[in-house]
Amino acid sequence: PPPPEVLHDRKQKQTYARLGLLGEGGFARCYEIVNPAGKHMAAKVISKASLKTQKARSKLVAEVRIHQGLNHPGVVRYHHAFEDDANVYIVLELCTNRTFVDLLKKRKRLNELEVRFWMWQLLAGVKYLHDNHIIHRDLKLGNLFLTEDLSMRIGDFGLAASIKHDGERKKTICGTPNYIAPEVLFDTQNGHSYEVDIWSLGVIMYTMLIGRPPFQTKIVKAIYKKIKENSYEFPPQITLSPEARGMITSLLHSKPECRPNIASLFRHPFFTNEPIPKTMPLAVLSRPITIHQREQLMGRSHASGGGVDAAAAAGGDADPTPPLSAAPPLSGSDRPGLPEMWIKHRAELAAPTHPPLAAVGKTASSPAASRGLEADLASAAKPVLLSRATTGSVAATGSTAAAAAAARRDGSSDKGSFDTGSSGSGHSQRQDAARRGFPPGPHDAVTDEAAAAALKGSVPAGGSAPSAASLASSAMDRIRNFVHGHTGAASTASAAAAAAAAAPTTAPSAISTAALVAPVTTINAVEAAGPDTPGNFITKWIDYSNKYGLGYQLRNGSTGVYFNDSTTITLAANNHNFEYLFYETQPSSQRAVLVRQSHTLTHFPPELQKKVTLLKHFQSYMYENLYRACDPADDASESSAATTRLDFLTKYLRTKQGVIFRLSNQVLQLNLFDHTKVVLGDGARCVTYVDKNRTLRTQPLIAFLEEGDPAVLERLAYARDVI
């Protein structure tokens, strides 16, 4: 029978009016209640008839003890417990938007933007539990609740266990069939620990994106058989990014010791390649986010402070463990997506706030680097996180935070961020680039026409998206105008590039827009045929510039790290010779001159030891975890054999839809977040296009123009606009 309409807490002399049923499980039912002050809460009601055994009573006591000791925005808030003659009542925070089971009943499945928003919060909540030696053991959609503002809460600690000492293993078989980890079912001799929650995270993420659990069948024994065999697949009709597939695959590893830990998941490309919204509109409860809502969310989201190239993201059985074993977990200030009320709990995710490269003995030239992000976190206003346009500091404090807020209001910011590492026209050009759209990635539920319309702007009311032919024609006009150009403009750009080359570049935040433009604007005619080889360009990269720098691998097999102090190490393809590059000011002219020092991995100055160690970390991580953007070069034998005068990254710049790299060999490369790449070589006469399947095509620009492929032309036009 249902509990009485009025509940009496005799000890606290409190009464509650019992309202409607919220849900029920195997051992309890949950009702909405309200106290005389009008505060609405939830009451978990356990019948005393189900508590006749000592084991059942002990389990309830353990649940209350665990839950009442938890205090985190990712966990349903515990208020208190009381009893009457018939029931025990656990009074909890009311999550008015119910559970993710209810959400998926309406929505069927979620898109990656939404999953990224909620999985980030779920990871933070699970990390808090594990840090406090709690295994939940029943993480599932039905135990994940949504508050009024659509924040996620973890609830129901009926099967939770407390780990009393390191190495302790639990041997109770418990959980929900679709979500149980294989070691719980089939390795009771060795037992289980925190890894069972990691497995459940994989099931949850898969279910959110696909719309059903990965091992779902109608017969429980068949579910267990599929779990034992790790037999699941990604439906071909549902498009998922490599990052999403890679993260799910790593979470659902059969061997618990091979699953990633929580701290490393915060740095997984699924989170770092794309921004995470700060909020979600209530409309997502019934329908997917529209293109317009997505743009609004991206406009006010925190920037993706750094990460791995989307096209080079870990996949398959890749282990998303960070490249630096000593690296601390990212703090809430380092990553987006945390609701403001979570800021007071930043200590659970906090990392030391020492300057970049402190371990190497250098600091970034920007004074903001030493301040960290504490100023933002300390304020009750909306936190401001800055994206990296260069390798300068990402900290926003004082007036820069106010400027960032102003940039968001006028829509000129880069994914809702403000770039402190720029000045003059370079900054305005980055803002202009951020305002230009680009088709959403393959995981977005939009048509090709709608995506093309998003590139051009919104589709007029009552109108239709422009045709592919008209888009191609427009793109061709823009590219031809860009390539032919004006003689005066080209010479001006060349002069600007020469001036930029002569200027000191010791400050990593001082990026030269003219230097980026010059190699492209000096093309004399579209008819000028270029070579049919793409030259050397970046095939893998990982941005760890919130602490050390940006690591990359070139197509010829060489590896480099662009450190936060503007120095660079480039390791030759033979994995033995390397060059250390830095700028040195000449006393006579006060000009900064590039200095190259040649060393080997067996003989180098002691002061380079830590940077060489970091180089090896980056190289190992990229080799083991990241896909190449394309096949290795078979046309760069001379470049691969080089041990001196190695190609290296000179500058990089984040835009709203991708990252621009400038290499010392005059190659300009645009990596877009939709997994495509445009590489401009030989003064842009030669163009290399890498599609979403990592298929590479290199030919003269004129050939691409004559083919008229809208996909290629739009990306070339976007490259032109950004540059």
N, C-alpha and C positions, 0 to 999 in steps of 0.2 A: 504493500500500500504506500501511497505518497506520504511524505511527512506532513505534520499539521500545518495549517495555513499561517499560524503564528508560532515562531520558534523562540524558546526561552533559554537564555544562557543564565543559569542560576548563579554561577560564581561571579560573573561580571554584572549581574542584574541588568542585562540587556535583552531587548526583544527585537525580532526581525519579522517582517512580513514576507512570507514565501510567495514568490511569483511563479513564472512559467518554467518548464523543464528546458534546460539548455542541452543536455545530452546524457547518455548513459553508456557505461561499459560493463565488463563482466562482473565487477565487484562493487560498483557504486553508480549513483546517479548524481547529476549536477543541476542545481536550480539557481535561478536568479533570486536574490533576496534584497531587501532594503531596510535600513534602520530608521528610527524615528526622525533623524536629522535629514533624511532623504538621500543618503549615500547608498548607491547600488553596488552590490558585491555578488560574488558567486559562492555557493555553498556546496561542497562535495559531501554527499550524504551516504554513509555506510551503515547498513542495517546491522544491529547487534546480533541478529540471528545468524549472520555470516561470520561472526567472530567467536564461535564456540570453542575452537581449538586454540591451544597456546601458540601454535605456529601462526595462525591468522592474526592473533592479537599482537604478536611480536612484529609481524610485518607492518601492521598499521602504525605501531609505535615508532618503528624505524623510519617509515615514510614521513611522519610528523617531525621527528628529530632532524632528518636531513633537510626537509623543506624549510622549516622555521629558521635554520641557520644560513639560508641563502639570501643574498641581497644584491641583485644585479638587474639592470634594465632588460636583459634578455631572458629573465626568468619570471614566471607568474608570481606576483607578490603574495606572500603568506601573511595573513593577519592573525588568526588564532584558531583554536579548536575548542569545542565544548561538546557535551553530550546530554541526552535526556534518557528516558526509560527505554526508548525504542531504537535510537540512532546515535551515531557519532557524526559531528558536523565539523568540517574543515572549511573555514571562511577564507576566501581567496579574492584576489583582484578579479574584477569582471572584465573580460575581453569581449567587447560588444560585437565585434565582427566575426565571432565564432572561430572555427578552425579551418585549416587548409583543406580538409576533406570537403567542407561546405564550399570553399572557393573553387576547387576543381570540379565539383558537381556542376557549377554554373559555367565555368570557363573551359572545361575539358583539359586544357593544358596552358602553360604560361610561356611567355617568350623569354629570351635570355636576359634582357634588360631587367625584367621583373625578378627573375630567379637570382640574378647577381645581387640585387638589392636585398632580398630576403636571406639568401645563403650567407652573405657577409654577416648579417646579424645573428644567424644561427651559429656560425662558426665562433663568433665572439661569446655567445652564451655557453656553448659546449666547452670552449677554452676555459671559461670561468669555472665550470663544474670540475673539469679535470685538474685545474690548478688547485682546487680545494678537495682533491682526492675523491671525487664523486664520479661514478659511472652511472649514466642514466639507464641504459639497457632496454629502453623502450621508446627510442626516438622514432617517431612516425608522424605522418600528416595529421592524424587525429589528436596528437599531443602537442601540436604547434598551434598557438592561438594568435589571433589578430586583434589588436587594440583599436580604439576609436580612430587613431591616426595611422593605422595600418602598420604599426611596429609589431615585430614578432616576439612572442613569449614562449618559452619552453615550460610545459606543465606536466602534471601527473608523475610523481616520483614513487609510485607504488612498487616498481621493480628496481628502483635505484639501489646501489650498493656503495658503501663507504670503504675505501682502501686504507687499511690501518698502517701498513708498512710497505716499503718499496719491494717490488717483486711478488707481492701477494696476488694470487690468482683465484678467481671465483669459479665454482663448478656447478652452480645451479643452472639447469636448462630453463630458460625463461625468455619471454619476448613475444612479438607478434610474427606469425609465420613468414609473411612477405619480407620482413625486415631483419630477421635473425641472421647473425653472422655464422659462417660455416663452423668456426671453432666452438661455438656454443653447442651446436648439434652433434658434431662429429669428433671433438677432441676434448671430451670431459676429463680425460686423464691429466692433461696439462692445464686445463682450465682456460679462463679468458680474462681480459682486462680492458683497458681504455679503448683498445682497437675495435671493440664491437660497436662503439658509438661512431667510429670513423666509417665502418661499413654501412651503418644505417644512414649516414649522411649521403653516401653514394646512392642508396636506394631512394632517398628523398629527392635528391637533385634529379635523378633519372625520371622519377614519377612526375615531378613538376614540369619537366620539359616534354616528356613523351605522353603523359596523360594516364599512364598505368604503371604499376611496379614492374621491374625488369624480370622477375621470376614468376609472375602471375600465372596461375592456372586455377581450375576449379577444385582440384584435389590437393589437399595439403601435402600428402606424401610426394606428389609430383613436384610441388614447390620445393620441398627439401632436396629432392633429387637434382633439380636444376641448380639449387644453391651449391650443393656438393660439387657438381661439375662446372660451376661458374658459367652456366649456359644462358646467355642472354644476347640480344642483338639490338642494334639501333635501326629502327624502321627506315627504309630508304626513302619513303615519301615525306619524312620529316627532316628538314635541313637543320643540322647543328654545326656550330663552329668547331674547328679542331680543338680549341681551348676547352669547350664544354665536354667534348668526347674524352679528351685527355684527362680532365679532372675526374670524371665519373669512373673511367677505367682504373685510375690510380686508387680511388677510394674503394672500388669493388675488387681489390686484389685478394685472391684466395688465401694467401699467406698473411697473417696479421702483422708480422714483422716487416712486411714490404709495403704496408700502407703508409701514406704520409702522416706526419704528426700535424697537429692543429697549427702550430706556429708557422710551418712551411706553407700551409694552404693559403695564408693571407698574402703570400707572394706568388701565388699561382697565376699564370697568364690570363686565366679566366677573369680574374679581378683586376690585374694590372694593365691589361691592354685596352680596356674601355672604362670610361668614367662610371661611377656608381651614383645614382640619384640620391639626393638627401631625403626626398619624400616620394610618396606615390599618391596619385589622385584617387579619390574614392571610386571613380568610374571603373577602375580595374577589377572591382568586385564582380562586375557583370560582363565586361568586354575588354578586349586587348587595348593597349595604349595606341592612340592614333599617331600618325606622323607629326601632327601639330603638337600633341601632348609630349611626344618624345623630344621634339626640338625645345619645348619649354623646359622639360626636365633637364636636358643637357645644358640649357642656358643657365640654370641655377644649381647645377650639380657641382660637386668639387671636381677638380681636375684629377686625372689619373696620374698621380705624382711620379710615375716612372714605371717601366715594366719591360716585358719581352715583346718583341715584334709579333704581331698577330699571326703573320704567315709562317713564323718560325716557332710557333708555340709548341709546348710539349704535348705529345699525343701518345696513343697506344699505351704501352706499359711504362711510360716515362714517369720518373720520380720527381715531383716538383720540389724536392728539397732545395733550399737556397744554395747558391754557389759557395758561400763563405760559411764554413761550419761554425765559426764563432759569432756569426751575425745574430743579433737579438731579434725577436719577433717584432714586426712593424707595430707602431703605436697607432692609436686612434687618430692622432694628428697627422700621421703619414698617409693615411688612406681615407677615401671618401666614404659616404654612405651612413655615417653614424648620426642618428637623431640627436638633437641638441641635449636631451636629457641624459644621453649616454656620456656626455663629456666629463661629468663628475666621476665616472668610473674609468677614466683613462688609465689609471694606474695598472689595471688588469692587463692592458695591452701595451703599456708604455715601454719605450726603448730609451737607452741613455741619449741625452741630448748634446753629446760632444760634437765638435765641428767635423765636417767631412775630412777624411784622410788623417784623422788624429793619430791613428795607428802607424801611419807612414811618416809622421813627423812634419806634415805640411798642413796648412789650412787654406780654405778657399779665400779668394781675395775680397769677396763681398763681406762687409761688416755684419750683415744680417745672418751670416752662417753661424756665428757664435751664439746667437740669441735663440736658435731653435724655433719651436712653434708654441712655446708656453704662453706667450702673450695672447695668442688667439684663443687658446684653450681656457685661459683664466677668465676671459670675458663671458658674460651671459648672453651676449649678442651672437648672431650666427657666425660660426667659425669660418675663417677664410683660409683656404689652402691654395697654394700656388703651383701651377704646372711649371715644368722646366722647359724653357725655350732653348737654353744652352746649358752648359755644365755649371752655371752659377748657383747661388744659394736659392732654396725654395722657400725660405722663411718669409712670412708676412707679419710685420709688427707695426704698431703705431699708425702713422699716416698712410703707409702702404696698404694696410688692411682697409682703411676707408676708401682709398683709391680703387681697390679691388671691388668693393661693394658698388662704387659708382660705375665701374666698368660693367658689372653685371646688369645694373639697371638700364644702361643705355644699349645693352646688347652687343657691346663691342669686345667682350672678353672671349678668351680662348677656353671653351668648355666651362664657362663660369669662373675662369681664373684671371689673374692679372700678373703680368710679367715684369718683375722688378729688374731683371737682368738685361735691359735694353734701354736705348736712349735715341732721341731724334727720330728720323724717318724710319729707322728699322722697326721701332715699336709700332708706328702707325701702319706699316705694311703688314706686320703680323696681325694687327687687329683687323685690317681689311681681309686678310686671308681667312681669319676665323669667322668672318661674316658670310663667307661663301659656302654654300652647302655642298654635299656630295651624297650620292646614293647610299642608303643604309646597307648594312652588311647582309649576307645571305640568310641570316637567321631571322630577319625581320619579316613580318607577315604583310608585305606590300607587293604590288605588282611592279613589273619592270617599268611600266608607264608612270606609275606613281613615284617610283624611285627617281626616274629621270626628271619628273616635275619637281621633286624635292631639290634636285641640283639647281634647277633654274629659279626656283621660288615656288610659292604656293600656286595651285591650280585655281584659275578664276572660278568664282561661284557659278555653278550650273554649267561649267565648261568641262572639257576633257583634257587629259594630259597630251602634250604635243607628241607627234609621231616620231618614231626612231629616225625616219628620213630627215625630218625638219631639224631634229637635234644634231644629226650628223652634219647637215649643211651648215648650221650655225657654228658648230665646233670647228669645222674646216675653215670657215671665214675667220674665226678668231685666231686659229693657228697660223693661217697664211699671213694675216696682218702682223702677227707677232714675229714670224720668221723673216718676212720681207723687211718690216720695220722702216725706220727712217735713218738715213746715214748719220744725221746729227745725233740722234738718240743713241745709236750704237757707239759712236765715238765718245759721247759723253759717258756712257756706261763703262767703256774701256778705260777712260781716264779715271773714272771713279774707282775702278778695280785696281788700277795702278797705285792710286793714292792709298787705297786700303791696304794694299800689299806692303807699302812702305811704312804704314802706321804700326806702332807697338800693339801686340795682341796678348800681353801678359795677363790681362783681366779676362777670365773665361766668360764673363757676362757681356763683353763688348763684341757682339757679332756684327759683321759687315754685310749689310744687305746688298750693297753694290758688288761685293765680291761674289755673292751668290748669283747675281744677275748677269755679270759680265760675260761668262763663258757662253751663255745662251744668246744674248742679244747681238753678238758679233757675227751671226750668220748673214751672209750676203744674199743668198738666193735659195729658194726651196729646191731648185733643180740640182744643187750641189750634192752629189752622191757621197755617202759616208761609207765607212768600212762595214763588213758584214760580221764583225766580232764585237761583242759588247765590252771587252776590256775587263778590268778588275772592278768588282763592286761588292757590296756587303750582302752576304747570304744568311747570316745569323747575327743576332744582337740581343743583348740584355742590358737594361738600364738599371743599375744599382747606384745611381748618382745621389740618392739620399744619404749614402754613406761613403762610397768609394769613387765610382765613375761609371763609364759606359764601356762594356766589352763588346767586341765584334769579331766576326770571322769573314774574311774576304774569299772570293770565288777561287782564288789560286791556292787556298789552303793556309795562308798566313793568318795570324791572330793578333789583335791589338786591344789595348785598353787606353781610353782617353780619360785620364784621372781628373778629379775635381780641381786640382791645382794647375790645370792646363798643360801638364806634362803628358807624354805618351810613350808607351812601350809597344813595339811591334815585333812579333816573333815570326821568323821566316817559316816557310812551309816545311823546312827540314827539321823543325822543332829543336833547333840547336842555336842558331845565330839569332840575335835580336839587336834592335836599335833602341836607344833611349833618346827621346827628343824633348827639348825644352828651349825656351826663348831666353836669350841673354842680352842685356842692354850694353851696347858699345859705348865706352866712355867718351869717345871723340864726337860721335854724332848723336848720342842719346837715342839711337834707334834700336829696336829689339830685333835681334838676328836669330834665326833658327839654328840650333846646334844639334848635330847628330853624333851620338856616341855608339860605336859598334862593340858589342860584347857577345859572349856565348853563355849558355846556361850553366856552364861549369866554371867560367872565369868572368866575374863581374865585381864591381866595387861593393863593399859591405853595405854602404848606405842604400843600395838598391834592393837589398834582400827582401824587404817587405813588399815592395812593388812587384818583384819577380814572383813572390809567393801568390800575390793577388792575381797576377797574370795566369798562373797555373790553375788557380781556382776557377777563374772565368772560362779558360779553355776547356777544362775538364767538364764543367757544367754544360757548356754549349755542345760539346761532343756527345755527351750522354743523354741529353734531354731535349735538344731542339732540332726540329727539322730544318734541312737546308731550304732556302727559298727556291732553289732549282738544282739541277744536277751539277756535279763538280765540273770545272772548266776542262775541256779537252783541247782548248785552243790557246792555253796560257802556259805552255811548258817553259818558256823563257822566263815569264814572270814567276812561276812556281820555283824555279831554280835559283832565283835571286836571293842573295844573303845581305846585300847592302842596298841603299837607296830604295827601301821598301815603301810601298804605298801605305798611306795612313789616313785616318779620319781627321779632317781639319776643323770642321764645324758641324753642328747639327741643330735643327730647329723644329720644334713641335708646332703643328697647326691644328685646326679643329678636326681634320679628318686624317691626319697622318703625320709622318716625320720626314723631314728633308735632311739628307746627308750630303756633305760636300767632301770629296776626297782629294788627296794631294795630286792625283793623276788627272785632275780637272773633270772627273765624273761627278755629275749631279744626280742624286737618286732620291726618288719620292716613294716611300713605303706607305700605302694607304691601309686604313684599318678594315677595309673590306677584303683584305688578303691579296690585293694586286700591287704591282710595282711598276714604276716607270724609271728607266735609267737612261740618262742623256749623256752621250759621249761625243768626242770629236766636235766640240762646239755645237752640240745638239744636232749635228748632221746624222749621227747614228743614234737610233733609238732601240732600246731593249724593253720589251713588254713581258712581264711575268703575270700570268692569269691566276685565278683562284686555285687551280689545280697544279700550280707551280710549273706550268709549261712555259718555256722561254722562247720568245721570238725576237730576233735581232735583224734589222734591215734599215736602209736609209729612211729618213723621215718622209721623203716623197712617196715611198712605197706604201707607208701606212695611210698617207693622205689619199692616195689613189684607191686603196682598198675600201676606204670609207666605213670601216667597222665602227659603229656608234660607241661601243664600249671603250675601244682604244682612243677614239677621238675625244670623247668626253674626259678621259683621264689626262690626255695630253693637254686639253684646254684647261683643265683644273691645275695641272702643273704650271702652265703658263701664267694663270691668274695668281697663283700663290707666289711664284717667283717674282 
